[in-house]
Amino acid sequence: MKKSELIDDVAKVLKTKTEARAAINSMLEHITIALKNRENVTITGFGTFKAVKRPARKGRNPYTGEPIKIKASTRVKFVPGKALKGAVG
């Protein structure tokens, strides 16, 4: 499902597509801001988004085999909730 399809589905519940687009964009923006602030975002029944720090590590260039340093970074991890796991199977 694409974002535009999600907006169409939410618009069936709300009055207009404009309201649906605003609601979805607002939700995504707030999730993004919370993750930037290293906060977990839990949506009960759906799951939890977490900002996870990955330490610096050594790797290899796949073309040359030469060792390289990989910088520390922060990634987003999603842990599905019990209801979502049950629905998907």
N, C-alpha and C positions, 0 to 999 in steps of 0.2 A: 504494500500500500504506500502510495506517495502522499506527501503533505497535502496536495490539492484534493486528493480523494478523502483524506481524513477531514479536511475542512468541509467538503460536501456532506459527509455523514453527520458531522456535528451541526451543520446548518439545518438538518432535518429536525433537530431537537430545539435549536434556538430559532429566533425569528428570521434572521437573514444570514447570508454568506459573509457579510461584512463583520457581523458580530462574532461569527464562528472563527473567522480569520484572526480577529483581534484577540479572542480568548486563547486560541492555540499559540499565537505569537507571544502573548504575554506569559503563558505558562513556560514556553521554551526559554524565553529571556530570563525568567526568574530562576529556572533550573541552572542555566548557564552562569548567572551571577553567583548563585550559592556555591557551585563547584569551583569557580574562580577563587572564592573565599575559603576554599577547602572544607566546606560544609557538606554533610551527607544529605541527600534528598530522598525521603522515604514516601512512597505513595502506597498506602495500605492496600494490600490485595494485588498490587501490581509488581512492586519491587523497589530496590534501593539503588540510587546512583551514588558512587563514591569517587572522590578524587584520590588517587593512589600514587604515592611517590615511588619512582623507580630509581634505584641508585646507579651511579656511574659504573660502567663495567667494561671489560675487554671483549672485543669481537674480532671477526676476521672479514676482510674484504672478500666477497664471494668470487670476484674476478681474478684477483692476484694471490689470494691466500695470505696476504700481509696482515699482521695484527694491527688493529685500530682501537682507539678509545671511543666509547659511546658515552655521551654526556648524560648526566642525571636528567630525568624528565618527570612530568606528572601526566598520568593517563586517567581516563575515566573508565571505571569498572561498573558493570551493571549486575546486580544479584537479583534474579527473579523471585517474586514472592510466592507463597504457597498456593494461592488461588491461580496465579498465572501458570505455575508448573502443572497444576491439576488440569487446567483448561487445555494446555498444549499436549499434555500426555507425557 
